Amino acid sequence: MTQRVAVLGTGKIGEALLSGMIRAGFSPSDLVVTARRSERAAELRTRYGVEAVSNAEAAKTADTLILTVKPQDMGALLDELAPHVPAERLVISGAAGIPTAYIEQRLADGIPVVRVMTNTPALVDEAMSVISGGTHATEAHLAHAEEIFNAVGKSIRVPETQQDAATALSGSGPAYFYYLVEAMTDAGILLGLPRAQAHDLIVQAAIGAAVMLRDSGEHPVKLREAVTSPAGTTINAIRELENHGVRAALLAALEAARDRSRELASGNSN
């Protein structure tokens, strides 16, 4: 049976998801979008051949609603949708820190809600999406969410109690790697390399390391030890990382990100 899917609040992640679904075989005629600005809606309509409608119209006509607005905009969107969403709709939320219970309480009784935390590599079909079901979500609802988000990468299921941790680790994760690449590029410049060469060296090292982590099946410790010769350059660098508390800083940083996700879930957006 054909499922009509609506992406509400189609920003960068929403558009990445939309384009990924089309590449994965979803028909544009079965996809609708909403956008805050009319010119943005027109742009999406022209670019992908999808229908652009109001939030209320999407709620009335689509079988699945994917909410891709920012967390601080979720309350207003749900207030707008509530009068129009029938109980059989599947609602998928991609807003960080917003629990399924928050959405369930603002919509009709029995509406299935699935919470998904994806990340920006969705823009290049390399996302990691973390999926959790709400009170009324069935296996079929979770499988449908996986089908949608697998169009832009990979997905895993976790209990919703682990979503804040997943947000800290995976949702925010790309930023940590960009931060590291930025710092290593600066180090390359300090050591005498031109910026462009330092950047290329580090990016390719990151890609190679990531592929080895994914495909070798080896623990990262073993892969690191394979590069770390006795009394060599790598062990001297790692000693300095340990002396400067890099490992401890990462642990503290991820705890801070998890705690912020919890604050968002509790309604503290300050």
Secondary structure, DSSP 8 states (H G I E B T S, - for coil): ----EEEES-SHHHHHHHHHHHHTT--GGGEEE--SSHHHHHHHHHHH--EE--HHHHHHH-SEEEE-S-GGGHHHHHHHHGGG--TT-EEEE--TT--HHHHHHHS-TT--EEEEE--GGGGGT-EEEEEEE-TT--HHHHHHHHHHHGGGEEEEE--GGGHHHHIIIIISHHHHHHHHHHHHHHHHHHTT--HHHHHHHHHHHHHHHHHHHHHH---HHHHHHHH--TTSHHHHHHHHHHHTTHHHHHHHHHHHHHHHHHHHHTT---
